[in-house]
Amino acid sequence: MTDIRLWDLPTRLFHWLLLLAVTGAVVTIKTGMPEWHSRFGLFVVGLLSFRIAWGFLGSTYARFSSFVRGPSAVLRYLRGQWQGVGHNPLGALSVLALLGLFGFQAVTGLFANDEISFQGPLYPLVSSSWSDTLGSWHRQTEWYLYGLVALHVLAVLWYSKVKKDNLVRPMITGRKRVTPGVANDAKGGGAVAFLVSLLLAGVVVLGASGSLVSPPPAPEPPPQNLGW
């Protein structure tokens, strides 16, 4: 067996920071801290934006092109005919589903309101009825996310206990022991790619924060009764 560089540092940081951000978002909304829930939501938006950019600019195994495959690859994996490292074809579907659902959850939250005092940062861009609809979707998606995250954790445990393949250690250390010739060290994803991905994520967060949204016009003062 030999050691290879599998997951680069930005990919590993994204994974664990997303876990912290989502946990923070859940805790703050359950404990009645909507402002902090909104901040954690923006953090999730930034992380997801970075990961999407990193999926094109990052190192070998972080790129979508290295693990997103068609139905035939999934069938080969289910038949035991797949060899490789990183996300397998079935695991890739889980990754895309998680990114998609977390993204949907975060985006709908930007326009939502709690019907009392809190409004998402992009609430002024939609009508009140659309905000209510998006808020309803935001709340409903929460349960789908719980189910998908639970499935993800169970899959990791199954790989560790049944297939004797520890998926957590490489996500901490970045390295994985493989049979010689099966895979090579990850390449690419240098400092320039990281800075570009970070810049793109920052631009998305700036837009999502509502900083670029023009404030609503001030209401006109009521007409004065001059007593004429």
Residue, then its C-alpha position, 0 to 999 in steps of 0.5 A: m500500500t502507498d499514501i497519496r494526496l487525496w483531498d486538498l485543504p480547501t475541500r477539507l475545510f469546506h466539508w467541516l465548516l459546512l457542518l459547523a455552519v449548518t449546525g449553527a443555523v439549526v441551533t439558532i433558529k430553534t433557540g429564537m435567534p433569527e439574526w444569527h440564523s441569517r448570518f449562518g445562512l449567508f455563511v452557507v451561501g458563501l461556502l457553497s459558492f466556493r465549493i462550486a467554483w472549486g469544483f472546476l478550479g480545485s485539485t484533481y479529486a475535488r473537481f466535478s469532472s473527476f467524480v460526476r459520472g453517468p448512469s452506466a458508471v453507477l451500474r458498474y459500481l453497483r456490480g463491483q466493477w469500479q476502481g478508484v479513489g475519492h467519490n465513487p459514482l454513487g457517492a457523487l450523486s449524494v454529493l450533488a444532492l447535498l449541494g443542491l438541497f443545501g443551496f435550495q435551502a439557503v437561497t429560499g431563506l434569503f427571501a423568506n420571512d417569519e411573518i412577525s419581525f424577521q425578513g431575509p436580506l433579499y425580501p424586498l426583491v419579491s412580493s409578500s406572497w412569494s416571500d411566504t411561498l419561499g419561506s414555506w419551501h424553506r421550512q419544508t426542505e429542512w426535513y429532506l436535509y435531515g434525511l439526506v444527512a442521516l443517509h450520508v452518515l450511515a453510508v460513511l459508517w457502513y463503509s467504515k464497518v463493513k467495507k473497512d474503508n475509513l472515509v473520515r480520516p482522509m477528510i481530516t489528513g488529506r491522505k489515503r492509503v491505496t494499492p500502488g497503481v490505482a491512483n496518483d497524487a492530486k494535482g492542481g488547485g494552487a493559490v491562484a485557483f483558491l483566491v479566484s474561488l474565494l473572490l467569487a464566493g465573496v461576490v456571491v455573499l455580497g449580493a446575497s446579503g442585500s447590500l446591493v439592493s436599493p432601500p425602498p423609497a421613503p413613504e410620502p408625508p401625509p398632506q397637511n391641512l392648511g385650514w383653507 
